[in-house]
Amino acid sequence: MLLDAIRRRYDGLTNLVTRLGQVGIDKSASTRYRPTSAPLSYVEVDALYEENGIAAKIIDRPADELTRTWLDITDINADVDMAAVTSEVETFSLRKHVSNLYRWGSKEGGAVMGVAVDDGLMPHEPLDLTRIRKVHGFFILDHHQLVPVIRGEKPPEAYVIQGEAPEGIAGRVIHASRLVKFVGVEPSPRRALAHQFWGTGVLQRGWESLRQYLSAHGYAEAILHEASLDVYRLEGWNAISTAKGEDAWLKRLMSMNLAKSVLGGIVLDKQDEFTALSKSMAGYADLIEKFVQAVVACYPIPRSVLLNETPGGLNSGSNRGEMQAWYDWLETQRKDHATAWVNWALEIIFASQAGPTSGRVPEHWEIEWRPLWAPTAKETEETRKLRTETDLLLMDAGVVTDREIRRHRLVNGLATEFAIAAEDLDELEELEGDDQEPPPLPPGFQPASSPVPGKMPQQAPGPFQVPPGDDE
């Protein structure tokens, strides 16, 4: 009866003849997932991070890469001194704080970036942007240093700073508006309250695979110690060991091993024999590789980054696809998390009466992250070659003239990779001051927004569209 009740609880293919899908009989049908009874403690996570290179890389590399290239503040009011804003951002080490918020939030399952300001209010009161006289700085705390103040099922409205916090702020209550939070692996809405609105450390999600990988290396080391086995056949050995006891034969064996180590050989009676047996290590490398693949599958970091492999070049080898996917994932993390943190910090810096804008918060600004992926020198040269070949074909066909091509190069910022002659600079000034619209561009051809000397914008080559009556 119990078996029938169990069977009725699960859907799936069953076969009474082959026993397929029969719970209690088919081994695979009886497999169920159960929660890990002992999640990693913060002591274990600390030990893994401090002592294991793979675990440390899982935590550090995303945080380091997130801010490896920094950002630009654009579309801001023209009367704002951007040099002063940039200086203030650097003074407060905002780039480092953003990286560390992601780092410790990933490691601990939660961290906050708080701000110390002089706004005439207590830390447990909501932050008032209109009263900020001065920003003293930003700081990072992980969730083991904070106790959330929760009322009902709403997110915390404040946090109590506890025990291991820096001296001087332990025991204080800080309002949620004075910080931003990152929780690592975010729980589902149904589980958020059970986690006290914290998350889970990234090591926990792939811990079983990581544990198996580390264990496999440990067992492999033990197997190496047993790979060679010495076998001694000694005349009258049983009688000697029985008469003189274990100490006698143990001393004799140790003396043989010592002689082998020092002299490279041993001395035996003529009737005695010595044989060195070796165990085959075939298959162990393939087995460990399976554990490596399991670890790689649990984390977004590419295998080549996790294991320091660079097959065929960092960005152009066989790992190119996974590197592009890795950078795409990091760009998503920037947009989903880091952009909001930076905007929060910038608004506080702008609101400061002692800040670069004297307390005037701009109505609008944009955060543009600089790309993580840069084209290789080969890719840049190939793009230049394709564009040049297209220009020559159009000139040979009589579609455009060299002057028209040069005009497009100057107007659209594509000639900055070459030295520009004085007459071309004069022409460029005339074109920039010309109120007439420049010749239209072909579909898919986007002008470079900010050409940089020595760098060629990545533009799709295409035919030039010459306006009627522009022949010279």
Contacts in CASP RR format, 6 or more apart in sequence:
PFRMAT RR
TARGET T0000
AUTHOR 0000-0000-0000
METHOD contacts of the structure
MODEL  1
MLLDAIRRRYDGLTNLVTRLGQVGIDKSASTRYRPTSAPLSYVEVDALYE
ENGIAAKIIDRPADELTRTWLDITDINADVDMAAVTSEVETFSLRKHVSN
LYRWGSKEGGAVMGVAVDDGLMPHEPLDLTRIRKVHGFFILDHHQLVPVI
RGEKPPEAYVIQGEAPEGIAGRVIHASRLVKFVGVEPSPRRALAHQFWGT
GVLQRGWESLRQYLSAHGYAEAILHEASLDVYRLEGWNAISTAKGEDAWL
KRLMSMNLAKSVLGGIVLDKQDEFTALSKSMAGYADLIEKFVQAVVACYP
IPRSVLLNETPGGLNSGSNRGEMQAWYDWLETQRKDHATAWVNWALEIIF
ASQAGPTSGRVPEHWEIEWRPLWAPTAKETEETRKLRTETDLLLMDAGVV
TDREIRRHRLVNGLATEFAIAAEDLDELEELEGDDQEPPPLPPGFQPASS
PVPGKMPQQAPGPFQVPPGDDE
3 23 0 8 1.000
3 24 0 8 1.000
6 23 0 8 1.000
6 24 0 8 1.000
7 14 0 8 1.000
7 22 0 8 1.000
7 23 0 8 1.000
10 23 0 8 1.000
10 29 0 8 1.000
12 21 0 8 1.000
13 20 0 8 1.000
13 21 0 8 1.000
14 20 0 8 1.000
14 21 0 8 1.000
14 22 0 8 1.000
15 21 0 8 1.000
16 22 0 8 1.000
19 25 0 8 1.000
19 26 0 8 1.000
20 26 0 8 1.000
20 29 0 8 1.000
21 28 0 8 1.000
21 29 0 8 1.000
22 29 0 8 1.000
23 29 0 8 1.000
23 30 0 8 1.000
24 30 0 8 1.000
36 207 0 8 1.000
36 208 0 8 1.000
39 204 0 8 1.000
40 48 0 8 1.000
40 201 0 8 1.000
40 203 0 8 1.000
40 204 0 8 1.000
40 207 0 8 1.000
42 108 0 8 1.000
42 144 0 8 1.000
45 107 0 8 1.000
45 108 0 8 1.000
45 201 0 8 1.000
45 203 0 8 1.000
48 55 0 8 1.000
48 56 0 8 1.000
48 203 0 8 1.000
49 55 0 8 1.000
49 56 0 8 1.000
49 59 0 8 1.000
49 107 0 8 1.000
50 56 0 8 1.000
52 214 0 8 1.000
54 210 0 8 1.000
54 213 0 8 1.000
54 214 0 8 1.000
54 295 0 8 1.000
54 306 0 8 1.000
55 203 0 8 1.000
55 210 0 8 1.000
57 301 0 8 1.000
57 305 0 8 1.000
57 306 0 8 1.000
58 202 0 8 1.000
58 203 0 8 1.000
58 210 0 8 1.000
58 299 0 8 1.000
58 301 0 8 1.000
58 306 0 8 1.000
59 103 0 8 1.000
59 106 0 8 1.000
59 107 0 8 1.000
59 202 0 8 1.000
59 203 0 8 1.000
60 103 0 8 1.000
61 301 0 8 1.000
61 305 0 8 1.000
61 306 0 8 1.000
62 102 0 8 1.000
62 106 0 8 1.000
62 300 0 8 1.000
62 301 0 8 1.000
62 330 0 8 1.000
62 333 0 8 1.000
63 99 0 8 1.000
63 100 0 8 1.000
63 102 0 8 1.000
63 103 0 8 1.000
63 106 0 8 1.000
64 99 0 8 1.000
65 330 0 8 1.000
65 372 0 8 1.000
66 98 0 8 1.000
66 99 0 8 1.000
66 102 0 8 1.000
66 330 0 8 1.000
66 333 0 8 1.000
66 334 0 8 1.000
66 338 0 8 1.000
67 95 0 8 1.000
67 96 0 8 1.000
67 98 0 8 1.000
67 99 0 8 1.000
67 338 0 8 1.000
68 372 0 8 1.000
69 369 0 8 1.000
69 370 0 8 1.000
69 371 0 8 1.000
69 372 0 8 1.000
70 95 0 8 1.000
70 369 0 8 1.000
70 370 0 8 1.000
71 342 0 8 1.000
71 367 0 8 1.000
71 368 0 8 1.000
71 369 0 8 1.000
71 370 0 8 1.000
72 367 0 8 1.000
72 368 0 8 1.000
72 370 0 8 1.000
73 82 0 8 1.000
73 85 0 8 1.000
73 86 0 8 1.000
73 346 0 8 1.000
73 365 0 8 1.000
73 366 0 8 1.000
73 367 0 8 1.000
73 368 0 8 1.000
74 365 0 8 1.000
74 366 0 8 1.000
74 367 0 8 1.000
74 368 0 8 1.000
75 364 0 8 1.000
75 365 0 8 1.000
75 366 0 8 1.000
76 82 0 8 1.000
76 362 0 8 1.000
76 364 0 8 1.000
76 365 0 8 1.000
76 366 0 8 1.000
77 362 0 8 1.000
77 363 0 8 1.000
77 364 0 8 1.000
80 356 0 8 1.000
80 357 0 8 1.000
80 362 0 8 1.000
81 356 0 8 1.000
81 357 0 8 1.000
84 355 0 8 1.000
84 356 0 8 1.000
85 346 0 8 1.000
85 349 0 8 1.000
85 350 0 8 1.000
85 356 0 8 1.000
85 357 0 8 1.000
87 356 0 8 1.000
88 349 0 8 1.000
88 355 0 8 1.000
88 356 0 8 1.000
89 95 0 8 1.000
89 345 0 8 1.000
89 346 0 8 1.000
89 349 0 8 1.000
92 135 0 8 1.000
92 137 0 8 1.000
92 138 0 8 1.000
92 345 0 8 1.000
92 349 0 8 1.000
93 138 0 8 1.000
94 138 0 8 1.000
94 342 0 8 1.000
94 345 0 8 1.000
97 113 0 8 1.000
97 138 0 8 1.000
97 139 0 8 1.000
97 140 0 8 1.000
97 345 0 8 1.000
98 113 0 8 1.000
98 338 0 8 1.000
98 341 0 8 1.000
98 342 0 8 1.000
100 111 0 8 1.000
100 140 0 8 1.000
101 111 0 8 1.000
101 112 0 8 1.000
101 113 0 8 1.000
101 140 0 8 1.000
101 180 0 8 1.000
101 182 0 8 1.000
101 341 0 8 1.000
102 182 0 8 1.000
102 333 0 8 1.000
102 337 0 8 1.000
102 338 0 8 1.000
103 111 0 8 1.000
104 110 0 8 1.000
104 111 0 8 1.000
104 140 0 8 1.000
104 142 0 8 1.000
105 111 0 8 1.000
105 142 0 8 1.000
105 143 0 8 1.000
105 182 0 8 1.000
105 183 0 8 1.000
105 184 0 8 1.000
105 201 0 8 1.000
106 182 0 8 1.000
106 184 0 8 1.000
106 201 0 8 1.000
106 202 0 8 1.000
107 142 0 8 1.000
107 201 0 8 1.000
107 202 0 8 1.000
107 203 0 8 1.000
108 142 0 8 1.000
108 143 0 8 1.000
108 144 0 8 1.000
108 201 0 8 1.000
109 142 0 8 1.000
109 143 0 8 1.000
109 183 0 8 1.000
109 184 0 8 1.000
109 185 0 8 1.000
109 198 0 8 1.000
109 199 0 8 1.000
109 200 0 8 1.000
109 201 0 8 1.000
109 202 0 8 1.000
110 142 0 8 1.000
110 143 0 8 1.000
110 181 0 8 1.000
110 182 0 8 1.000
110 183 0 8 1.000
110 184 0 8 1.000
110 198 0 8 1.000
110 199 0 8 1.000
110 201 0 8 1.000
111 140 0 8 1.000
111 141 0 8 1.000
111 142 0 8 1.000
111 143 0 8 1.000
111 181 0 8 1.000
111 182 0 8 1.000
112 140 0 8 1.000
112 141 0 8 1.000
112 143 0 8 1.000
112 146 0 8 1.000
112 159 0 8 1.000
112 179 0 8 1.000
112 180 0 8 1.000
112 181 0 8 1.000
112 182 0 8 1.000
113 138 0 8 1.000
113 139 0 8 1.000
113 140 0 8 1.000
113 179 0 8 1.000
113 180 0 8 1.000
113 341 0 8 1.000
113 345 0 8 1.000
114 138 0 8 1.000
114 139 0 8 1.000
114 140 0 8 1.000
114 141 0 8 1.000
114 174 0 8 1.000
114 178 0 8 1.000
114 179 0 8 1.000
114 180 0 8 1.000
115 127 0 8 1.000
115 135 0 8 1.000
115 137 0 8 1.000
115 138 0 8 1.000
115 139 0 8 1.000
115 178 0 8 1.000
115 179 0 8 1.000
115 345 0 8 1.000
115 348 0 8 1.000
116 135 0 8 1.000
116 136 0 8 1.000
116 137 0 8 1.000
116 138 0 8 1.000
116 139 0 8 1.000
117 127 0 8 1.000
117 132 0 8 1.000
117 133 0 8 1.000
117 134 0 8 1.000
117 135 0 8 1.000
117 136 0 8 1.000
117 137 0 8 1.000
117 178 0 8 1.000
117 348 0 8 1.000
117 352 0 8 1.000
118 132 0 8 1.000
118 133 0 8 1.000
118 134 0 8 1.000
118 135 0 8 1.000
118 136 0 8 1.000
119 127 0 8 1.000
119 128 0 8 1.000
119 131 0 8 1.000
119 132 0 8 1.000
119 133 0 8 1.000
120 131 0 8 1.000
120 133 0 8 1.000
121 127 0 8 1.000
121 128 0 8 1.000
121 131 0 8 1.000
123 172 0 8 1.000
123 173 0 8 1.000
123 174 0 8 1.000
123 175 0 8 1.000
123 178 0 8 1.000
124 158 0 8 1.000
124 172 0 8 1.000
124 173 0 8 1.000
124 174 0 8 1.000
124 175 0 8 1.000
125 175 0 8 1.000
126 175 0 8 1.000
126 177 0 8 1.000
127 175 0 8 1.000
127 177 0 8 1.000
127 178 0 8 1.000
127 348 0 8 1.000
129 347 0 8 1.000
129 348 0 8 1.000
129 351 0 8 1.000
129 361 0 8 1.000
130 351 0 8 1.000
132 348 0 8 1.000
132 351 0 8 1.000
132 352 0 8 1.000
132 353 0 8 1.000
132 359 0 8 1.000
133 352 0 8 1.000
133 353 0 8 1.000
133 354 0 8 1.000
134 352 0 8 1.000
134 353 0 8 1.000
134 354 0 8 1.000
134 355 0 8 1.000
135 348 0 8 1.000
135 349 0 8 1.000
135 352 0 8 1.000
135 354 0 8 1.000
135 355 0 8 1.000
138 345 0 8 1.000
139 166 0 8 1.000
141 161 0 8 1.000
141 165 0 8 1.000
143 183 0 8 1.000
143 198 0 8 1.000
143 199 0 8 1.000
144 164 0 8 1.000
145 161 0 8 1.000
145 162 0 8 1.000
145 163 0 8 1.000
145 164 0 8 1.000
145 165 0 8 1.000
146 159 0 8 1.000
146 160 0 8 1.000
146 161 0 8 1.000
146 162 0 8 1.000
147 159 0 8 1.000
147 160 0 8 1.000
147 162 0 8 1.000
148 156 0 8 1.000
148 158 0 8 1.000
148 159 0 8 1.000
148 196 0 8 1.000
148 197 0 8 1.000
148 198 0 8 1.000
149 156 0 8 1.000
149 157 0 8 1.000
149 158 0 8 1.000
149 159 0 8 1.000
149 160 0 8 1.000
149 173 0 8 1.000
150 156 0 8 1.000
150 193 0 8 1.000
150 196 0 8 1.000
150 197 0 8 1.000
151 157 0 8 1.000
153 193 0 8 1.000
155 176 0 8 1.000
155 192 0 8 1.000
155 197 0 8 1.000
156 176 0 8 1.000
156 196 0 8 1.000
156 197 0 8 1.000
157 175 0 8 1.000
157 176 0 8 1.000
158 173 0 8 1.000
158 174 0 8 1.000
158 175 0 8 1.000
158 176 0 8 1.000
159 173 0 8 1.000
159 174 0 8 1.000
159 176 0 8 1.000
159 179 0 8 1.000
160 171 0 8 1.000
160 172 0 8 1.000
160 173 0 8 1.000
161 169 0 8 1.000
161 170 0 8 1.000
161 171 0 8 1.000
161 172 0 8 1.000
161 173 0 8 1.000
161 174 0 8 1.000
162 170 0 8 1.000
162 171 0 8 1.000
163 170 0 8 1.000
163 171 0 8 1.000
165 171 0 8 1.000
180 340 0 8 1.000
180 341 0 8 1.000
180 344 0 8 1.000
182 337 0 8 1.000
182 341 0 8 1.000
183 197 0 8 1.000
183 198 0 8 1.000
183 199 0 8 1.000
184 199 0 8 1.000
184 200 0 8 1.000
184 201 0 8 1.000
184 202 0 8 1.000
185 199 0 8 1.000
185 200 0 8 1.000
185 201 0 8 1.000
185 202 0 8 1.000
185 204 0 8 1.000
185 205 0 8 1.000
186 199 0 8 1.000
187 194 0 8 1.000
187 195 0 8 1.000
187 199 0 8 1.000
187 200 0 8 1.000
202 299 0 8 1.000
203 210 0 8 1.000
205 298 0 8 1.000
206 295 0 8 1.000
206 298 0 8 1.000
206 299 0 8 1.000
209 291 0 8 1.000
209 294 0 8 1.000
209 295 0 8 1.000
209 297 0 8 1.000
209 298 0 8 1.000
210 295 0 8 1.000
210 298 0 8 1.000
212 291 0 8 1.000
212 294 0 8 1.000
213 288 0 8 1.000
213 291 0 8 1.000
213 292 0 8 1.000
213 294 0 8 1.000
213 295 0 8 1.000
216 287 0 8 1.000
216 288 0 8 1.000
216 291 0 8 1.000
217 288 0 8 1.000
220 284 0 8 1.000
220 288 0 8 1.000
223 279 0 8 1.000
223 281 0 8 1.000
223 284 0 8 1.000
224 281 0 8 1.000
226 279 0 8 1.000
227 278 0 8 1.000
227 279 0 8 1.000
227 281 0 8 1.000
228 276 0 8 1.000
228 277 0 8 1.000
228 278 0 8 1.000
228 279 0 8 1.000
229 276 0 8 1.000
229 277 0 8 1.000
229 278 0 8 1.000
229 279 0 8 1.000
230 257 0 8 1.000
230 260 0 8 1.000
230 274 0 8 1.000
230 275 0 8 1.000
230 276 0 8 1.000
230 277 0 8 1.000
231 274 0 8 1.000
231 275 0 8 1.000
231 276 0 8 1.000
231 277 0 8 1.000
232 253 0 8 1.000
232 256 0 8 1.000
232 268 0 8 1.000
232 272 0 8 1.000
232 273 0 8 1.000
232 274 0 8 1.000
233 272 0 8 1.000
233 273 0 8 1.000
233 274 0 8 1.000
233 275 0 8 1.000
234 240 0 8 1.000
234 268 0 8 1.000
234 269 0 8 1.000
234 272 0 8 1.000
235 269 0 8 1.000
235 271 0 8 1.000
235 272 0 8 1.000
237 249 0 8 1.000
240 248 0 8 1.000
240 249 0 8 1.000
241 248 0 8 1.000
241 249 0 8 1.000
256 266 0 8 1.000
256 274 0 8 1.000
259 265 0 8 1.000
259 266 0 8 1.000
259 267 0 8 1.000
260 266 0 8 1.000
266 274 0 8 1.000
268 274 0 8 1.000
292 303 0 8 1.000
292 307 0 8 1.000
295 306 0 8 1.000
296 302 0 8 1.000
296 303 0 8 1.000
296 306 0 8 1.000
299 306 0 8 1.000
300 326 0 8 1.000
300 329 0 8 1.000
301 326 0 8 1.000
302 319 0 8 1.000
302 322 0 8 1.000
302 323 0 8 1.000
302 325 0 8 1.000
302 326 0 8 1.000
303 309 0 8 1.000
303 319 0 8 1.000
303 322 0 8 1.000
304 310 0 8 1.000
304 311 0 8 1.000
304 319 0 8 1.000
304 322 0 8 1.000
304 323 0 8 1.000
305 323 0 8 1.000
305 326 0 8 1.000
309 319 0 8 1.000
310 317 0 8 1.000
310 319 0 8 1.000
311 317 0 8 1.000
311 318 0 8 1.000
311 319 0 8 1.000
312 318 0 8 1.000
312 319 0 8 1.000
313 319 0 8 1.000
314 323 0 8 1.000
315 323 0 8 1.000
315 373 0 8 1.000
315 374 0 8 1.000
315 376 0 8 1.000
316 376 0 8 1.000
316 378 0 8 1.000
323 373 0 8 1.000
324 373 0 8 1.000
327 372 0 8 1.000
327 373 0 8 1.000
330 372 0 8 1.000
331 369 0 8 1.000
331 372 0 8 1.000
334 369 0 8 1.000
338 369 0 8 1.000
339 367 0 8 1.000
339 369 0 8 1.000
342 367 0 8 1.000
343 367 0 8 1.000
346 365 0 8 1.000
347 361 0 8 1.000
349 355 0 8 1.000
349 356 0 8 1.000
350 356 0 8 1.000
350 357 0 8 1.000
350 359 0 8 1.000
350 360 0 8 1.000
350 361 0 8 1.000
350 362 0 8 1.000
351 359 0 8 1.000
351 361 0 8 1.000
352 359 0 8 1.000
353 359 0 8 1.000
375 383 0 8 1.000
375 458 0 8 1.000
380 456 0 8 1.000
383 456 0 8 1.000
383 458 0 8 1.000
383 459 0 8 1.000
383 461 0 8 1.000
384 417 0 8 1.000
384 456 0 8 1.000
386 461 0 8 1.000
387 414 0 8 1.000
387 459 0 8 1.000
387 461 0 8 1.000
389 461 0 8 1.000
390 461 0 8 1.000
390 462 0 8 1.000
390 463 0 8 1.000
391 400 0 8 1.000
391 405 0 8 1.000
394 400 0 8 1.000
394 405 0 8 1.000
394 463 0 8 1.000
394 464 0 8 1.000
395 401 0 8 1.000
395 402 0 8 1.000
395 405 0 8 1.000
399 463 0 8 1.000
399 464 0 8 1.000
399 466 0 8 1.000
400 464 0 8 1.000
400 466 0 8 1.000
401 471 0 8 1.000
401 472 0 8 1.000
403 472 0 8 1.000
404 439 0 8 1.000
404 464 0 8 1.000
404 466 0 8 1.000
404 470 0 8 1.000
404 472 0 8 1.000
405 464 0 8 1.000
406 415 0 8 1.000
406 424 0 8 1.000
406 427 0 8 1.000
407 427 0 8 1.000
407 431 0 8 1.000
407 438 0 8 1.000
407 439 0 8 1.000
408 414 0 8 1.000
408 438 0 8 1.000
408 439 0 8 1.000
408 441 0 8 1.000
408 464 0 8 1.000
409 415 0 8 1.000
410 420 0 8 1.000
410 424 0 8 1.000
410 427 0 8 1.000
410 428 0 8 1.000
410 431 0 8 1.000
411 428 0 8 1.000
411 431 0 8 1.000
411 438 0 8 1.000
411 447 0 8 1.000
412 438 0 8 1.000
412 441 0 8 1.000
412 447 0 8 1.000
412 448 0 8 1.000
412 459 0 8 1.000
413 447 0 8 1.000
413 448 0 8 1.000
413 451 0 8 1.000
413 457 0 8 1.000
414 448 0 8 1.000
414 451 0 8 1.000
414 456 0 8 1.000
414 457 0 8 1.000
414 459 0 8 1.000
415 424 0 8 1.000
416 451 0 8 1.000
416 452 0 8 1.000
416 453 0 8 1.000
416 454 0 8 1.000
416 455 0 8 1.000
417 453 0 8 1.000
417 454 0 8 1.000
417 455 0 8 1.000
417 456 0 8 1.000
420 428 0 8 1.000
431 438 0 8 1.000
439 464 0 8 1.000
439 465 0 8 1.000
439 466 0 8 1.000
439 467 0 8 1.000
439 470 0 8 1.000
440 465 0 8 1.000
440 467 0 8 1.000
441 447 0 8 1.000
441 464 0 8 1.000
441 465 0 8 1.000
442 462 0 8 1.000
442 463 0 8 1.000
442 464 0 8 1.000
442 465 0 8 1.000
444 460 0 8 1.000
445 459 0 8 1.000
445 460 0 8 1.000
445 462 0 8 1.000
446 459 0 8 1.000
446 460 0 8 1.000
448 457 0 8 1.000
448 459 0 8 1.000
451 457 0 8 1.000
END
